[in-house]
Amino acid sequence: MAAGKLFIGRKVRELRLASKATQGQFAERLGISTSYLNQIESNQRPVSASVLVALVDKFKLDFAELASGETDRLLSALSEAIADPLFDGYSPSLQELKLITQNAPGFAHALITCHQAYLRNSEQLAGMDDRLARAPFSEVTPYDEVRDFFHFVDNYLDELDIAAEELAHNYGFGRSDNHAALTAYLEKQLSVRVVQGPTTMSAVRSYDPAGRLLVLNPYASVQTRTFQMAVQIAQLHAGALIDDTAREAGFRNEEAVEICRIGLHNYFAGALLMPYQDFVTAARELRHDIELLAIRFSVSLEQVCHRLSTMQRPGSKGVPIFFAKIDRAGNITKRHSATKLQFARFGAACSLWNAHQAFEAPGRIIRQLAETPDGVRYLCLATQVVKGRGGFHTQQPTYALALGCEIAYADAFVYADDFNLSDRTRFDPIGISCRICDRSNCASRALPPFRRKLIIDHHTRFAVPYEVK
């Protein structure tokens, strides 16, 4: 199969501006005409092999930076927004949407934000009584705004990640005895005393800034207590850097900034316990066996899966994966994808996806070969985890962790060893969500797809009471 044409106009323009060169000067160094460079920057023409070699040789273009993860995420979100009946009568082609995401990503983000606000306002109006009718309209929640921030930065924050890695190497974190190493660092370097809390303690972690005392819940797992110590180190050691990162994100209110700080503290903690280069190397050596990785770094399965989704360092990227955390109601509480598979922003995930089966098989890793409507095939993994501190009267919510990769990378995963990846009949058809899935013969449909006409035959009844035209 022939390789796809490479349109990297924005990247070329960024390289030119970074070198403070005019189009004429930049074109001369590449050995092409100014008009050709202009067409490349406006994505009217793809880059040729010779131009690509020149960009790498003369301007240090990183091949890893050409990954389409960011464009795929934005394209998926924009496609879902445009599929809304609100835009009935306007059906842009895939090429049009690609041009928008490549040339005007800011406009695409703005349109997605407007669509989110519209959906939430519509939901509020649908259930509003006379009293609520006098309340102001809702908008995109701070929580969703923060989730989108991490989603669109590729779930990787270079400055934070490197700072955590340096600290980990200096003090021996990321090894089998993290608990002891973190305790020693808190007490000797930060003058913070670490103690076990009373048996009646309800919080997982409690810190007294005045007394420099960190109290941990005695019933929390070792991995949880260790992670909370790492979070405390993030707050005290990297607080200024984290505050700057949250402020520079441009959130619309203070609540979103504070929510983002929580996410950044957790990010730093994960990078501290699983230093980037050590972790990406171990993932390759262990062939992404998440259970062995959890043992190697003395962390939980969820922490391993989440860390795998952050392996996006320029020049040293890991296998691109998707990762999601899903509750029993089908709500996606965490989501990230460096693959073409993008999660629905509204509504539940496809019921044919193996993530839902994890709740039926506690303690097992469920495997699935799946294919999305665009023809892309994936290795999908899912397992159930239980949160909570134990005890008969304690709530212990369960979640499904889902992760996977495109089939091109499946050989890097131990879970694909006994699969015949060339047999297309082994792949289950899945979608993103019913509202934007075009599959016409799916018996598991929860609702019709937008922008498709329905055929109703009162004399014939199939599994779904309509056909999709």
FIDO-551372 format. One record per residue (C-alpha): residue in one letter; x, y, z. Coordinates in steps of 0.2 Angstrom, whole numbers, padded with zeros to 4 digits, always signed. Layout:
<recs>
AXYZ ...
</recs>
This chain:
<recs>
M+0000+0000+0000 A+0007+0017-0005 A+0011+0029+0009 G+0000+0043+0012 K+0005+0061+0007 L+0013+0071+0021 F+0005+0088+0024 I+0015+0097+0038 G+0012+0115+0034 R+0010+0121+0052 K+0026+0112+0057 V+0036+0119+0042 R+0030+0137+0046 E+0035+0135+0065 L+0052+0129+0060 R+0054+0144+0048 L+0048+0157+0061 A+0059+0149+0074 S+0074+0152+0063 K+0068+0170+0060 A+0069+0167+0041 T+0059+0174+0027 Q+0050+0162+0015 G+0063+0166+0002 Q+0078+0163+0014 F+0070+0147+0020 A+0066+0141+0003 E+0084+0144-0003 R+0091+0134+0011 L+0079+0120+0007 G+0084+0121-0012 I+0066+0124-0017 S+0056+0139-0024 T+0048+0152-0013 S+0031+0147-0022 Y+0033+0129-0017 L+0037+0133+0001 N+0021+0144+0001 Q+0011+0130-0005 I+0019+0118+0008 E+0015+0130+0022 S-0003+0132+0017 N-0005+0113+0015 Q-0009+0115-0003 R+0005+0103-0008 P+0014+0089+0002 V+0032+0088+0006 S+0043+0078-0005 A+0056+0065+0001 S+0070+0077-0003 V+0062+0092+0006 L+0059+0081+0021 V+0077+0075+0021 A+0083+0094+0020 L+0071+0099+0035 V+0078+0085+0046 D+0096+0089+0041 K+0096+0108+0041 F+0083+0112+0053 K+0083+0097+0065 L+0065+0092+0061 D+0061+0077+0073 F+0052+0063+0064 A+0043+0059+0080 E+0035+0076+0080 L+0026+0072+0064 A+0015+0059+0073 S-0004+0063+0069 G-0010+0060+0087 E-0014+0078+0090 T-0023+0081+0073 D-0032+0064+0075 R-0039+0070+0092 L-0044+0087+0086 L-0052+0079+0070 S-0062+0067+0080 A-0069+0080+0092 L-0073+0092+0077 S-0081+0078+0067 E-0092+0073+0082 A-0097+0091+0085 I-0101+0094+0066 A-0112+0078+0066 D-0125+0086+0078 P-0141+0090+0069 L-0138+0108+0074 F-0128+0109+0058 D-0141+0100+0048 G-0138+0105+0029 Y-0119+0106+0031 S-0109+0090+0028 P-0091+0094+0026 S-0080+0081+0018 L-0066+0073+0028 Q-0054+0083+0018 E-0062+0099+0023 L-0061+0095+0041 K-0043+0090+0040 L-0039+0106+0032 I-0047+0115+0046 T-0038+0105+0060 Q-0021+0107+0051 N-0022+0125+0046 A-0034+0133+0059 P-0033+0122+0075 G-0038+0137+0086 F-0054+0139+0076 A-0058+0121+0078 H-0055+0122+0097 A-0067+0137+0098 L-0080+0128+0088 I-0079+0113+0099 T-0080+0123+0115 C-0096+0132+0108 H-0104+0116+0104 Q-0100+0109+0121 A-0109+0125+0129 Y-0124+0122+0117 L-0126+0104+0122 R-0125+0108+0141 N-0137+0123+0139 S-0149+0111+0129 E-0148+0098+0143 Q-0152+0111+0156 L-0167+0118+0146 A-0174+0101+0144 G-0175+0097+0162 M-0178+0115+0169 D-0193+0119+0179 D-0200+0137+0183 R-0188+0140+0197 L-0173+0134+0187 A-0178+0144+0172 R-0173+0160+0181 A-0155+0153+0184 P-0141+0157+0172 F-0136+0145+0158 S-0123+0132+0162 E-0107+0131+0152 V-0092+0119+0149 T-0088+0113+0167 P-0071+0117+0174 Y-0068+0098+0176 D-0071+0095+0157 E-0060+0110+0153 V-0046+0102+0162 R-0049+0085+0154 D-0048+0094+0137 F-0032+0103+0142 F-0023+0086+0146 H-0031+0078+0131 F-0024+0091+0119 V-0007+0093+0126 D-0005+0074+0122 N-0005+0070+0140 Y+0013+0074+0141 L+0021+0089+0150 D+0039+0090+0146 E+0046+0102+0159 L+0036+0093+0173 D+0041+0076+0167 I+0060+0080+0166 A+0060+0089+0183 A+0052+0073+0191 E+0064+0062+0182 E+0079+0072+0188 L+0073+0071+0206 A+0069+0053+0205 H+0087+0049+0199 N+0095+0060+0212 Y+0086+0052+0227 G+0083+0034+0220 F+0065+0034+0217 G+0057+0023+0205 R+0064+0007+0212 S+0056-0008+0223 D+0057+0002+0239 N+0048+0018+0235 H+0039+0019+0251 A+0055+0020+0261 A+0064+0032+0249 L+0050+0044+0248 T+0048+0044+0267 A+0067+0048+0269 Y+0066+0062+0257 L+0051+0070+0265 E+0058+0069+0282 K+0077+0074+0278 Q+0075+0086+0263 L+0058+0094+0266 S+0057+0092+0285 V+0040+0083+0284 R+0036+0070+0296 V+0026+0055+0289 V+0014+0045+0301 Q+0000+0033+0300 G-0017+0041+0304 P-0030+0034+0317 T-0041+0020+0312 T-0056+0032+0311 M-0047+0042+0297 S-0058+0045+0282 A-0046+0055+0271 V-0033+0046+0261 R-0020+0059+0265 S-0020+0074+0276 Y-0006+0087+0277 D-0003+0101+0291 P+0008+0114+0283 A+0011+0123+0300 G+0016+0107+0309 R+0025+0100+0293 L+0015+0083+0297 L+0009+0071+0283 V-0004+0059+0289 L-0008+0044+0279 N-0024+0032+0280 P-0018+0016+0288 Y-0031+0006+0278 A-0025+0013+0261 S-0015+0001+0250 V+0004+0003+0250 Q+0003+0009+0232 T-0009+0022+0237 R+0000+0028+0252 T+0016+0029+0241 F+0008+0039+0228 Q+0001+0051+0241 M+0018+0054+0247 A+0024+0057+0229 V+0009+0070+0228 Q+0015+0079+0243 I+0032+0080+0236 A+0025+0087+0220 Q+0016+0101+0230 L+0031+0106+0240 H+0046+0103+0228 A+0037+0107+0211 G+0024+0119+0217 A+0030+0134+0208 L+0032+0125+0192 I+0015+0117+0193 D+0007+0134+0198 D+0015+0142+0182 T+0009+0128+0171 A-0009+0129+0177 R-0009+0148+0175 E-0002+0147+0158 A-0016+0135+0152 G-0028+0150+0150 F-0043+0142+0160 R-0058+0153+0161 N-0060+0153+0180 E-0051+0149+0196 E-0060+0133+0199 A-0052+0126+0183 V-0035+0131+0188 E-0037+0122+0205 I-0043+0107+0197 C-0029+0107+0185 R-0017+0109+0199 I-0023+0092+0206 G-0020+0084+0189 L-0003+0091+0188 H+0002+0086+0206 N-0004+0068+0201 Y+0006+0069+0185 F+0022+0074+0194 A+0019+0060+0206 G+0017+0047+0193 A+0033+0053+0184 L+0042+0053+0200 L+0038+0035+0204 M+0040+0029+0186 P+0054+0040+0179 Y+0052+0042+0160 Q+0067+0034+0152 D+0068+0020+0165 F+0049+0016+0162 V+0049+0017+0143 T+0064+0005+0143 A+0056-0007+0155 A+0040-0006+0145 R+0049-0012+0130 E+0059-0026+0139 L+0043-0032+0148 R+0033-0030+0132 H+0020-0020+0140 D+0015-0033+0153 I+0006-0021+0165 E+0006-0033+0179 L+0025-0035+0178 L+0027-0016+0176 A+0017-0014+0192 I+0029-0025+0202 R+0044-0018+0194 F+0040+0000+0200 S+0029-0005+0215 V+0014+0004+0209 S-0004+0000+0205 L-0011-0006+0188 E-0020+0010+0186 Q-0004+0020+0189 V+0005+0009+0176 C-0009+0011+0163 H-0010+0030+0166 R+0009+0032+0164 L+0010+0022+0148 S-0002+0035+0141 T+0011+0049+0144 M+0025+0041+0134 Q+0026+0056+0122 R+0043+0064+0125 P+0050+0071+0109 G+0064+0060+0102 S+0060+0046+0114 K+0041+0041+0112 G+0034+0025+0118 V+0022+0015+0109 P+0006+0026+0105 I-0008+0019+0115 F-0026+0024+0121 F-0031+0023+0139 A-0047+0025+0148 K-0055+0023+0165 I-0073+0018+0165 D-0086+0016+0179 R-0100+0004+0179 A-0112+0016+0172 G-0101+0018+0156 N-0094+0036+0161 I-0077+0038+0155 T-0068+0047+0170 K-0051+0047+0162 R-0047+0047+0143 H-0032+0049+0132 S-0027+0042+0115 A-0011+0044+0105 T-0019+0033+0092 K-0033+0036+0079 L-0046+0029+0091 Q-0053+0044+0100 F-0066+0042+0114 A-0084+0050+0113 R-0085+0066+0122 F-0103+0064+0125 G-0113+0048+0128 A-0107+0031+0132 A-0094+0021+0124 C-0098+0007+0112 S-0106-0008+0121 L-0096-0020+0109 W-0080-0014+0116 N-0072-0026+0128 A-0070-0013+0142 H-0087-0017+0148 Q-0083-0036+0149 A-0070-0032+0162 F-0083-0030+0176 E-0089-0048+0172 A-0072-0055+0175 P-0063-0048+0190 G-0044-0051+0191 R-0042-0055+0173 I-0035-0046+0158 I-0048-0046+0144 R-0041-0046+0127 Q-0050-0041+0110 L-0045-0038+0092 A-0056-0024+0086 E-0059-0014+0071 T-0067+0004+0070 P-0078+0009+0055 D-0064+0018+0047 G-0055+0001+0045 V-0042+0004+0058 R-0038-0012+0069 Y-0033-0012+0087 L-0027-0023+0101 C-0038-0019+0116 L-0035-0024+0134 A-0046-0021+0149 T-0046-0026+0167 Q-0056-0022+0182 V-0049-0013+0197 V-0057-0009+0214 K-0054+0007+0223 G-0057+0009+0242 R-0049+0005+0259 G-0058-0011+0263 G-0069-0015+0277 F-0087-0021+0277 H-0095-0004+0278 T-0083+0005+0266 Q-0088+0009+0248 Q-0077+0001+0236 P-0081+0007+0218 T-0075-0003+0204 Y-0068+0003+0187 A-0063-0004+0171 L-0046+0001+0164 A-0045+0000+0145 L-0029+0002+0135 G-0023-0004+0118 C-0013+0000+0102 E-0015+0000+0084 I-0011-0017+0076 A+0005-0011+0069 Y+0012-0010+0086 A+0004-0026+0093 D+0020-0036+0093 A+0027-0025+0107 F+0013-0032+0118 V+0014-0049+0126 Y-0005-0050+0125 A-0004-0052+0106 D+0007-0067+0106 D-0006-0081+0102 F-0017-0070+0091 N-0017-0072+0072 L-0016-0053+0068 S-0018-0056+0049 D-0035-0065+0050 R-0048-0050+0048 T-0062-0062+0054 R-0055-0061+0071 F-0058-0043+0073 D-0074-0037+0082 P-0083-0022+0074 I-0084-0008+0087 G-0088+0011+0085 I-0084+0027+0095 S-0102+0030+0100 C-0119+0026+0093 R-0123+0045+0089 I-0108+0046+0076 C-0106+0027+0071 D-0111+0023+0053 R-0113+0005+0055 S-0130+0000+0048 N-0131-0018+0054 C-0127-0016+0072 A-0139-0025+0084 S-0132-0017+0099 R-0137+0001+0094 A-0144+0012+0108 L-0149+0026+0096 P-0149+0030+0078 P-0134+0039+0070 F-0135+0058+0067 R-0136+0063+0049 R-0142+0047+0043 K-0160+0044+0037 L-0170+0030+0045 I-0181+0017+0035 I-0196+0011+0045 D-0205-0005+0039 H-0220-0009+0050 H-0221-0026+0042 T-0204-0032+0046 R-0195-0031+0063 F-0176-0034+0065 A-0166-0033+0081 V-0166-0014+0079 P-0183-0006+0074 Y-0176+0003+0059 E-0164+0002+0045 V-0151+0016+0042 K-0150+0023+0025 
</recs>
